[in-house]
Amino acid sequence: MLDDLIISRVRLKILRLFFLSPNKIFHVRDIVRRTEEEINAVRRELAHLEKAGMMSKERRANRLFYMLRRDHALYFDLLELIEKTFGLGGDILKNKLKLGKIKYAMISGRFSRHIPRTGNEVDLLIVGKVVLPELGQIVRKEEVRREGEINYTVMTEDEFEFRKKRRDPFIIEVLKGSRIMVIGDEYELVK
């Protein structure tokens, strides 16, 4: 099923556009402009994604708008892959060596789905020895792209393990929530 969705460069650009801007609908010409691809290639890929059940379309006045279907079986799996490849997670992975020695890097599920925070929730948790100026640059770049502040926390492995053993409310709340593991083993993170 996955190879049915991501086999072309144009399709990948379309998926990236939609998954990095969930809850948005796009007009065909807007998709063409944002992906910098030919209109016929974009139309062909949109038709394929619609046939695969990933997209739905809606006619408004004389225009055709497309949106992702959250009820598709692979929606959340693709969201995770796109976030790890092109979003904040992708930037962290690309700059992993510059960032220091990271044991865990996780992005909250709410953040990846563009759901506003309700309190002191953390969008990004990084555990390890981190070069903070490098991480700060990556976070600022993503804040500009998303047009909003990112709440992130960095701690050493010792601090994380200590707080986890003490059942620190902040850590317990982070571990209870949904997440996308960018670096590290989720099982090890929560055990």
KADA-V25989 format. One record per pair of residues at least 24 apart in sequence whose ideal C-beta (glycine too) atoms are under 10 Angstrom apart, sorted by the first residue. I is the first residue (numbers start at 1). GAP is how many residues later the second one is. D is the distance in Angstrom with one decimal. If there is no record, write none. Layout:
I GAP D
I GAP D
//
This chain:
1 51 8.0
1 52 9.7
1 53 10.0
1 71 9.7
1 72 7.4
1 73 6.3
1 76 9.7
2 72 6.7
2 75 8.0
2 76 8.0
2 79 8.7
4 44 8.3
4 45 9.6
4 47 9.4
4 48 5.6
4 49 9.9
4 50 9.2
4 70 9.4
5 40 9.9
5 43 8.4
5 44 7.0
5 47 5.9
5 48 9.7
5 49 6.1
5 67 9.2
5 69 7.0
5 73 7.1
6 72 8.1
6 75 8.4
6 76 9.7
7 38 9.8
7 41 9.1
8 29 9.8
8 33 8.1
8 36 8.8
8 37 6.4
8 40 8.6
9 26 9.4
9 28 8.0
9 32 8.9
9 36 9.5
10 25 6.8
10 26 10.0
10 27 4.9
10 28 8.2
10 30 9.9
10 31 4.7
10 32 6.3
10 33 9.9
10 34 7.8
10 35 4.8
10 36 9.4
10 38 9.8
11 24 9.9
11 26 9.9
11 30 9.2
11 31 9.5
11 33 9.1
11 34 4.5
11 35 9.1
11 37 7.0
11 38 6.9
11 41 9.8
11 43 9.6
12 33 9.2
12 70 9.0
12 73 9.0
12 74 9.1
13 24 6.4
13 28 9.7
13 29 8.7
13 32 8.6
13 73 9.8
14 27 9.6
14 28 6.9
14 31 5.5
14 32 6.8
14 34 9.7
14 35 6.9
14 40 9.6
14 41 8.5
14 52 8.5
15 30 9.1
15 34 7.7
15 39 7.9
15 40 9.5
15 53 8.6
15 63 6.6
15 64 9.7
15 66 9.0
15 67 6.4
15 70 9.9
15 71 9.3
16 66 5.9
16 69 7.9
16 70 5.0
16 71 8.8
16 74 9.8
17 65 9.7
17 69 9.7
18 31 8.9
18 36 8.8
18 37 7.7
18 48 7.8
18 49 7.6
18 50 4.9
18 60 9.5
18 61 9.8
18 64 8.7
19 49 7.1
19 56 8.9
19 59 6.4
19 60 5.4
19 61 9.4
19 62 8.5
19 63 4.0
19 64 7.5
19 66 9.6
19 67 8.1
19 68 8.1
19 93 8.9
19 94 9.9
19 95 10.0
20 59 9.4
20 62 6.6
20 63 8.0
20 66 6.3
20 67 5.8
20 68 9.8
20 70 9.9
20 92 9.6
20 94 9.0
20 125 7.9
20 126 8.8
21 47 9.4
21 93 7.8
21 124 9.7
21 125 9.3
22 45 9.2
22 46 6.5
22 48 8.1
22 53 9.4
22 57 7.4
22 60 9.8
22 90 8.5
22 91 6.1
22 92 5.2
22 93 9.2
23 44 8.4
23 45 8.6
23 47 9.0
23 90 8.4
23 91 6.1
23 92 9.1
24 41 9.8
24 43 7.5
24 44 8.9
24 90 9.0
25 31 9.5
25 32 9.3
25 33 7.1
25 35 8.9
25 40 4.5
25 41 6.6
25 42 4.4
25 43 9.0
26 38 10.0
26 39 6.6
26 40 5.8
26 41 7.7
26 42 9.9
27 33 8.6
27 36 5.2
27 37 7.1
27 38 5.5
27 39 8.1
28 29 9.1
28 35 7.6
28 36 5.6
28 37 8.0
28 38 7.2
29 34 8.2
29 35 9.6
30 33 9.5
30 35 8.8
30 36 9.6
31 34 9.6
31 35 7.0
42 24 9.7
54 24 7.9
70 43 9.1
76 33 8.5
76 36 9.0
76 37 8.6
76 102 9.1
76 104 9.5
79 30 9.0
79 33 6.0
79 34 7.1
79 101 8.1
80 27 9.1
80 29 9.1
80 32 7.3
80 99 9.7
80 100 5.0
80 101 8.9
80 102 9.7
81 99 9.5
82 30 8.9
83 24 6.3
83 26 9.9
83 28 8.8
83 29 4.9
83 30 9.6
83 97 5.5
83 99 8.1
84 28 9.6
84 96 6.7
84 97 8.7
84 98 6.0
84 99 9.7
87 24 9.4
87 25 7.3
87 55 7.4
87 58 8.5
87 59 9.2
87 93 9.1
87 95 9.6
88 24 8.4
88 35 8.2
88 36 6.7
88 50 7.3
88 51 7.7
88 53 8.8
88 54 4.7
88 55 9.6
88 57 8.8
88 58 8.7
88 62 7.5
88 64 9.3
88 92 9.4
88 94 8.1
89 35 9.0
89 53 9.9
89 91 6.3
89 92 8.9
89 93 4.1
89 94 8.7
90 48 10.0
90 52 10.0
90 92 8.6
91 44 9.9
91 46 9.2
91 47 4.8
91 48 9.0
91 50 6.8
91 51 6.8
91 54 9.8
91 91 9.6
92 32 8.3
92 34 7.9
92 43 8.1
92 46 6.4
92 47 9.5
92 50 9.6
92 90 5.3
92 91 7.0
93 89 6.4
93 90 7.3
94 44 8.9
95 36 9.4
95 39 6.4
95 40 8.5
95 42 8.5
95 43 6.2
96 86 9.2
96 87 7.0
97 34 9.9
97 37 9.8
98 33 6.6
98 35 9.7
98 36 4.8
98 37 9.1
98 39 9.3
98 40 9.1
99 27 7.9
99 29 8.4
99 30 9.3
99 31 5.8
99 32 5.7
99 33 9.2
99 35 5.3
99 36 5.8
99 39 7.8
99 55 9.9
99 84 9.2
100 26 9.1
100 28 6.3
100 29 4.8
100 30 4.7
100 31 4.6
100 32 8.8
100 34 7.7
100 35 8.4
100 54 9.7
101 27 5.1
101 28 4.6
101 29 8.0
101 30 9.5
101 56 9.1
102 24 5.9
102 25 7.2
102 26 4.1
102 27 8.0
102 28 6.4
102 29 9.9
102 33 9.3
102 52 9.4
102 55 9.9
102 80 8.7
102 81 5.1
102 82 7.6
103 24 5.0
103 25 4.4
103 26 8.8
103 53 9.3
103 54 5.5
103 57 8.1
103 80 7.4
103 81 5.6
103 82 9.3
103 85 8.4
103 86 8.8
104 24 7.1
104 51 9.7
104 53 8.5
104 56 7.6
104 75 9.9
104 77 7.4
104 78 8.5
104 79 6.2
104 80 3.7
104 81 8.2
104 82 8.7
104 84 7.8
104 85 5.3
105 25 9.2
105 30 9.6
105 47 9.9
105 49 9.7
105 75 9.5
105 76 7.6
105 77 4.2
105 78 4.0
105 79 6.7
106 68 7.9
106 69 9.5
106 71 9.4
106 72 9.9
106 73 4.5
106 74 6.6
106 75 5.3
106 76 6.4
106 77 8.2
106 78 7.5
106 80 7.9
106 83 6.9
107 43 9.6
107 45 9.4
107 71 9.9
107 72 6.6
107 73 4.6
107 74 8.4
107 75 6.2
108 43 9.0
108 44 10.0
108 66 7.7
108 69 5.7
108 70 7.0
108 71 5.8
108 72 8.0
109 68 6.3
109 69 2.9
109 70 5.8
109 71 6.8
110 67 7.1
110 68 7.3
110 69 9.4
111 31 9.8
111 35 9.0
111 39 7.5
111 40 8.5
111 41 9.6
111 66 9.9
111 67 9.9
111 68 9.2
111 69 8.6
112 66 8.6
112 67 8.6
112 68 5.5
113 65 8.6
114 32 7.8
114 34 9.2
116 32 8.6
117 31 9.6
117 32 9.3
117 33 10.0
117 34 6.6
119 32 10.0
119 54 9.0
120 31 7.6
120 49 10.0
120 50 7.7
120 53 8.3
121 30 6.8
121 49 9.8
121 52 7.4
121 53 8.2
121 56 7.3
122 28 9.4
122 29 5.4
122 30 6.5
122 31 5.0
122 48 7.9
122 49 9.9
122 51 8.4
122 52 5.8
122 55 8.8
122 57 10.0
123 25 9.6
123 26 8.8
123 27 4.9
123 28 5.0
123 29 6.0
123 30 9.1
124 26 6.3
124 27 7.7
124 28 3.9
124 29 7.4
124 30 8.8
124 55 9.9
124 58 8.7
125 26 9.9
125 27 7.2
125 28 5.3
125 29 8.0
125 30 7.9
125 35 8.6
125 45 9.8
125 46 8.9
125 49 5.7
125 50 9.5
125 54 8.2
125 57 10.0
125 64 9.0
126 26 7.1
126 27 7.4
126 28 4.8
126 29 7.8
126 34 9.8
126 56 8.9
126 57 8.2
126 58 9.7
127 26 9.1
127 27 7.8
127 28 5.8
127 29 7.3
127 30 5.8
127 31 9.7
127 32 8.2
127 33 4.6
127 34 8.9
127 37 9.9
127 56 9.1
127 57 7.6
127 62 8.0
128 26 8.2
128 27 8.6
128 28 7.2
128 29 6.2
128 32 8.8
128 55 8.4
128 56 8.8
129 25 9.6
129 27 6.8
129 28 8.2
130 24 5.0
130 25 9.0
130 26 8.7
160 29 8.8
164 25 9.0
164 26 8.8
164 27 9.0
//
